[in-house]
Amino acid sequence: MQTTTPTIDELITRGIPGAILIFSSIVSGYKVDAIPYNSNAFVIAFLALSYTAGTFLDLHKHDVFTAPPYFRRVLYSEGGENEGYLRGKTRIGLYIRRSVIAKGFNKIPHLPTISSNPDYGRESVFSDNGSSIIDTIEEREDIEVSPENLNEIWIEVESTASDSLNRVGQNERTVYHFLLNFFISIIISVILLVYGIVVVEGGYLSGLLILALPIFAVILIEINLFAKYGTRYSKRVVKKYYYDDF
């Protein structure tokens, strides 16, 4: 029977989020002073359950997060500006930019102008080879690109290109997927900790974690996932997929 040893990447992207989830489950279900922290069996079981829980989160992360914003904007630019490719938050921003309110605001002197054609409405950079990124995906994957199968499309593009990324790209991939799993584990953990306080009366530790975890998650997600690492990593993946001949 073949066995596999978890890689460093898997320990980061799965083990840490899984450990947060399992620890929150334990704290929410038991009195803190009743947890056998010094038991070897407890430590082994905790590590095994953490990796298992993290693997489960990793398998289902794309059910929560489909395609990153940058990839959505590229498909929007090349797909006839089909707003179905954009996130709901982005579509609302687009409606506001094109609304009567924005036009009236632009008539006020000495104020910044609100553009009705933001970055995600400009011409895509993927046209050097005379073929759009949408044409490239449909030719290679034998699949029709549309907002309805956006999740499947991104998974195929990322899985094809990510293995050939350089060291920096691989590190960005690790951080990106860690943040996806981390965010989901935080949401579930907070629900469990609220249950622990209300039902099990977990006490001070549960209350402290409820306050600390969401704040930590919001900082990481907003700064890294949807801005720095999310955009940087998805740009690297899409360019690698488009320009390389797989």
N, C-alpha and C positions, 0 to 999 in steps of 0.2 A: 504494500500500500504506500502510495506516494505521500509524503508529508512536506509541508512548506513552512519556512520560518518567516515571520513577519519582517518586512523591511523597515528601515528607519522612516521612510515616507508613510508607510501604513501605520506605524506606531504613533506618528504625529497626527495624521489626518483622521485616524480611527480611534486609537488608544486614548488620547487626551479627551476628546469629546465624550467617548464612551465612559471614561472614568468619572467625568463630571456628572453624567446622567446616573450612573450606578451609585455614586456617593450621595447624590440628592435623594435617590430612592431609599437608601439606607437611613439617612437622617430624617426623612419624612415619615418613615415607618416604625422607627424605634427611638427610644430614649437615648440620648447621646451617651450617657454614662453606661449604657447596657451593651454598647458595641464593642466586641472583642478585638480591638486594634492590634494587640500584641500576639494574637494567634496566627501561627504560620498558615494554617488551613484557611483562615479568613483572608489573609493577604493573597494566597494563591487563587482562591475563589474570586476575590475582588478583581484581580488582574485578568483572569479568564473571562469573567462577565463583562469587564470593561471593553475588552477587544471585541467580544461578540456583539455587544450593544453598539459599539462604534461601527462595526461592519454593517449592521442593520441600518444605521443612519446613513452610511455611505451608499448603500444600495437604493435608498429612497430619497436621497437629497434632490434628485432631479424632479421628483414629484412636487417639491416645494419651490425650488429654483429651476426654471427652465433654461433659457439662454441668457447670457449676460447682456447688459444694455448696449454695449458697443456693437456686438454681433447683430442685435435687433435693428440698430440704426443703419448698419450697412445694408441689410436686406430691405429696409424701408426705402433707402435711397435708390437701390437698384430694382426694386419691385414695384415701380410705378407709384411710389409713396403710399403704399397700402398701410394704413394706420393699424391694421391688425397685427403687424410685426412689433409695434411699440408696446411698452408697458403701460398700464392704466395711468400711472403717475405722469409719464411722459406725454400721453395723449391729452391729459387735462392741461398740462403746460402748453401744448400746441394749440389747443382750443383757445386758451387765454390770449396767446400771442396774436391769434387771428381774429379776436373778438372786437366788437365795437369799443369796448372799454380801452383796449390797448391802442386802438387808432386814435381815440380821444386823448389818451395820455401822451401820445407822440406829438400832438398839436400844441402841447404846453411848452413854451420856450424855456431854454436853459435846463432842461431835464434830459437824462439819457433816453435814447430812442430804443423802443422794444422792437426787435427784429421779428418779422413774421416767418423768416426762413433761418432757423437756428442751425447749429452744426449738423444735426441729424437730418436736415432737409437738403444739404448740399450734395453735389455730385460725388459719387463714390470714387475712391482712389483706385479701385480694382478695375482698370480698363486698359492697362498697358498692353496686354496681350490680345486685345480685341474681343475678349470674352469676359462677361461679368462673373462675379462670384457665384451668382445663382446658376448660370449656365454651367459653370465648372462643377458645382455640387451635383446638379442633375445628371451630368454626363458621367461622373465618377461613381456616384452612389446609386444611379438608376432609380431616383426617387424625385417626385415632384415637390418643389419647394413651395410651401404655403404656410400661413400663420397657424393652420390647424396641426401641422406636424413639426412645429418649431423645435420642440423638445428633442424629437428623434434626430432632426437635422444637426443640432448642435452636438449631440453625443457622437454622431458619426464623424463630424468634422474634427472634434477634439481628439477622439480616439485615433484617428488617422495621423494627425499632425503632432500630437504631444510626445510620442516616443522619439521623434527625431529632433526635439528641441535641444538647444545647448544647455549648459549647466545652469545658467541664469534662468532660462525658461523653465527648467525642471524645478528649480527652487520656487519660482512664482506659482507653478502648478501646485506644489505642496501647500504653500500658504493659502492659495485660493480655495482648494478643496477642504483644507482644515477649517477655514472660516465658514464655509457652507455647513459642514457637520457641526461645528461649534455653535452656530446660531440656532440650529434645530435643537441641539441638546440643551441649550439655555432655556428655550421656550418650554420644553417638556419639564425641565428641572424646576422652573419657577412654579409651574402648575402642581408638581408633586410637593414642593415645599409649602405652598399655600394649603394644600390638603393636610400636610403634617401639622401645621399650626392650628388649623381649624378643627381637625378630627383627632389627631394623635397628640396634639399639644407638644410639638417638637421643641418649642422654647426659643431661647436666645440665638442659638446657632442657625436655626432655620430662618428666623427673622433677619439675621445679618446677611445670610446668603441671598435672600430674596431681594434685599436692597443692593447688594454688591454685584450680583451676576448680570442683571439687566443693564446696569450702567456700563459695566465692562464690555458687554456684548455690543451695545449701541456704539460705543467709541470705536471698537474694532471694525464693526460692519460698515459704518458710515465713512470712516477714514480709509480703510483698506479695501473692503470687498467691492463696494459700488464706485469707488473713486480710483485709488492708486493701483492696487493689485488687480482688481477686476478688469479695469480698462487695459492696463499694460499687458496682462496675461492673454486676454481675448484678442488683442491686436496682434500679438506675437503668433498665436495659434492660427488666426485667419490668414495672415500673410504667409506663414509657412505652408498652409494648406493650398493657397492659391498659386504661389510661385514655384513650389517644388513639384516635381513630377513623381507622384506616388504610384 
